[in-house]
Amino acid sequence: MSGLMQGNPWIWVIVQGEIDNEQYVGQQDPKTDTSFVPAFLSKEDALKGYNLVHRKKGLKYEVQAIRYDDLAKDAAENGFMIFIVDGDGNVKEKINP
């Protein structure tokens, strides 16, 4: 497990969709063809990073807190990595759950 994620902390992600049909916003790294979920260590970073995430027109998006273990489980089940990102879009750590 990542050193940043010890103790199952709350992290921040961007979700899309409606309340009954929300999903994490995944991204694709064009250089490595890696699918990942950008996750932020603070709400402030997530709000700054919101504008850097590719979004589809017409969908509702918002920043939400989630426990790291829950995100890791969902990401692994769907073939996504987790990239811990700062508010400027710099990747601090890549995690393969």
C-alpha positions in Angstrom: 0.0 0.0 0.0 1.0 3.5 -0.7 2.8 5.4 2.1 0.4 8.3 1.6 -2.6 6.0 2.1 -1.8 4.4 5.4 -4.7 4.2 7.8 -7.4 4.3 5.1 -7.7 8.1 4.9 -10.4 10.2 3.2 -9.4 11.3 -0.2 -11.1 13.4 -2.8 -12.3 12.4 -6.3 -14.5 13.8 -9.0 -17.7 11.9 -9.8 -20.1 12.2 -12.7 -23.7 11.4 -13.1 -26.8 11.6 -11.0 -27.2 10.4 -7.4 -28.5 7.0 -8.3 -26.0 6.5 -11.0 -22.7 8.2 -10.0 -19.3 7.0 -11.1 -15.7 8.1 -10.6 -14.3 10.2 -13.4 -11.6 8.1 -15.0 -8.9 9.4 -17.3 -6.6 7.9 -19.9 -2.8 8.6 -19.9 -2.1 8.9 -23.7 1.6 8.2 -23.3 1.1 4.8 -21.5 -2.5 4.0 -22.4 -3.1 3.6 -18.7 -6.7 4.1 -17.3 -6.7 5.9 -13.9 -8.8 7.7 -11.4 -7.3 11.0 -10.3 -7.5 11.3 -6.5 -6.6 14.3 -4.4 -5.3 14.5 -0.8 -7.3 17.7 0.0 -10.6 19.2 -1.1 -8.8 22.4 -2.1 -6.6 20.4 -4.5 -9.6 18.6 -5.9 -11.4 21.8 -6.6 -8.3 23.2 -8.3 -7.8 20.0 -10.3 -11.5 19.8 -11.3 -10.8 22.1 -14.2 -7.9 19.9 -15.5 -10.0 16.8 -15.8 -11.5 15.9 -19.1 -15.3 16.0 -18.8 -18.2 15.1 -21.2 -20.6 17.9 -22.0 -24.0 17.6 -20.5 -23.1 15.5 -17.5 -23.1 16.7 -13.9 -19.8 16.6 -12.1 -18.8 17.2 -8.4 -16.0 16.7 -5.9 -16.7 14.1 -3.2 -14.7 12.6 -0.4 -14.3 8.8 -0.2 -12.3 6.4 1.9 -9.1 5.2 0.1 -9.9 1.5 0.5 -13.3 1.9 -1.1 -11.8 3.7 -4.1 -9.0 1.1 -4.4 -11.5 -1.8 -4.4 -13.6 -0.2 -7.1 -10.6 0.9 -9.2 -9.1 -2.6 -9.1 -12.4 -4.3 -10.0 -12.7 -2.0 -13.1 -9.0 -2.1 -14.2 -8.1 1.4 -13.2 -5.0 2.6 -11.4 -5.2 5.5 -8.9 -3.0 8.6 -9.5 -2.6 10.8 -6.5 -2.6 14.3 -8.0 -2.0 17.8 -6.7 -4.2 20.8 -7.6 -1.9 21.6 -10.5 -2.3 18.2 -12.1 1.2 16.9 -11.0 1.1 13.2 -10.3 2.6 12.6 -6.8 2.1 8.8 -6.8 0.8 6.1 -9.0 -1.0 3.2 -7.2 -2.0 -0.1 -8.8 -4.6 -1.3 -6.2 
